[in-house]
Amino acid sequence: MKAELQEAISKLPRIRLANLPTPLEECPRLSKALGGPRILIKRDDLTGLAFGGNKARKYEFIMGRVKEIGADTIIHSTHPLSNEARQLSAAAAKLGISVYLVSLWDMKSRRVQGNLFLDYLLGANIIFSNWFHRNFKKELAETLCKKGHKPYIIGHYDDVLGTIAYVNCALELHDQLEELGLTPDYLVLASGGSTQAGLILGAKILQQNYKIIGFRPVKTGYQKMGLKMIKGDDDAAVAFHISELANEAAKLLGFNVTISTKDVLNYDNYVGKGYGAVTKECCEAIELVARTEGVLLDPIYTGKAMAGLIDYIRKGRISADETVVFLHTGGTPALFSYNKELVRRLGYKSKVLGDLKLKLKGWVKGLKGRIEKK
Ligand SMILES: Cc1ncc(COP(=O)(O)O)c(C=O)c1O
């Protein structure tokens, strides 16, 4: 099956943009600190493309399609905190393609920091709007066409390509595990969509038996995003969305494999108050991984997924004799957009050697004395 899968993927247009394969690193100090399972981190934060992340793999396939179609401009809906926007902007800069990011106007996150700063730096055209709908993108595309451009609007098919990018990651992981002689029990990641869909499909085709647990960064939102919904709770709706993506990808690759909602384990227990809301557990997880492994997580996606993994270990849902692979999907520029909040919550203070106040008082006194003498 491996060769067939490789061949099917190789038929899709693709432009190499990411540094692959990403390393699979042992985390002995993190495992020890948790008194628990063997933990490895699959470092997709090291894909390259403006600080790395899961979207580097996705844009290899999207850019392949964009080039094949002959488009010269890409239009996408985005958010000031979006990692996808940053990696799209970087890929487009590298290939000489223009980018228009139609961004949700959000008072809290409009500060030109983190990803938004990098989008500007990478040359993206950013249009903030109060409304967030397809019509604006269509109108923009029409205007660009009139000016002689060939725009491409990112849509659902691109999420299917993103799913295939992670089927490819499952292939990569399969080889790395084989080399290490490892059969992990769990693969844990931050996802509410194509990343998990691709890994589930890839693992099924390659007959890998690890459980794939996705912790998503949002509580709700699928209705708002206009995706299909089924009756039931959020977990059921997300499982449906992820299984659909996996099945569409299977079809596109020509594999007669079906992923059901029961194959999808995706939860929102570690989101906190909502998307982008920093939680105490996520801060602790970020600090623990930084101090045990020197690996940086982010407060929106990977920090929360790691908080989930830590909680599962502490509660004994994952036991000490099991093996876990944690997929690091990137997102680290958010450390800088959230700098103030993280510093406050983690209680970091810069200390100066000696008592600066006393020293200053002494200097001022000396200066006054000299002035008086004159
Ligand atoms: C850093 C990071 N991790 C994980 C994800 C989840 O990706 P998806 O839900 O598309 O699988 C995203 C999405 O933007 C992300 O930026």
The ligand as an SDF file (V2000), in Angstrom:
LIG
                    3D

 16 16  0  0  0  0  0  0  0  0999 V2000
   -0.2110   26.0670   14.5250 C   0  0  0  0  0  0  0  0  0  0  0  0
   -1.4430   25.3730   14.0650 C   0  0  0  0  0  0  0  0  0  0  0  0
   -1.6900   24.1380   14.5130 N   0  0  0  0  0  0  0  0  0  0  0  0
   -2.7890   23.4690   14.1380 C   0  0  0  0  0  0  0  0  0  0  0  0
   -3.7110   24.0170   13.2710 C   0  0  0  0  0  0  0  0  0  0  0  0
   -4.9170   23.2150   12.9160 C   0  0  0  0  0  0  0  0  0  0  0  0
   -5.0270   22.9720   11.5800 O   0  0  0  0  0  0  0  0  0  0  0  0
   -6.2970   22.2190   10.9800 P   0  0  0  0  0  0  0  0  0  0  0  0
   -7.4410   22.4690   11.8870 O   0  0  0  0  0  0  0  0  0  0  0  0
   -6.4710   22.8080    9.6350 O   0  0  0  0  0  0  0  0  0  0  0  0
   -5.9450   20.8000   10.9320 O   0  0  0  0  0  0  0  0  0  0  0  0
   -3.5120   25.3150   12.7720 C   0  0  0  0  0  0  0  0  0  0  0  0
   -4.4750   25.9330   11.8630 C   0  0  0  0  0  0  0  0  0  0  0  0
   -4.3830   26.9990   11.3880 O   0  0  0  0  0  0  0  0  0  0  0  0
   -2.3340   26.0030   13.1720 C   0  0  0  0  0  0  0  0  0  0  0  0
   -2.0890   27.2360   12.7360 O   0  0  0  0  0  0  0  0  0  0  0  0
  1  2  1  0
  2  3  1  0
  2 15  2  0
  3  4  2  0
  4  5  1  0
  5  6  1  0
  5 12  2  0
  6  7  1  0
  7  8  1  0
  8  9  2  0
  8 10  1  0
  8 11  1  0
 12 13  1  0
 12 15  1  0
 13 14  2  0
 15 16  1  0
M  END
$$$$
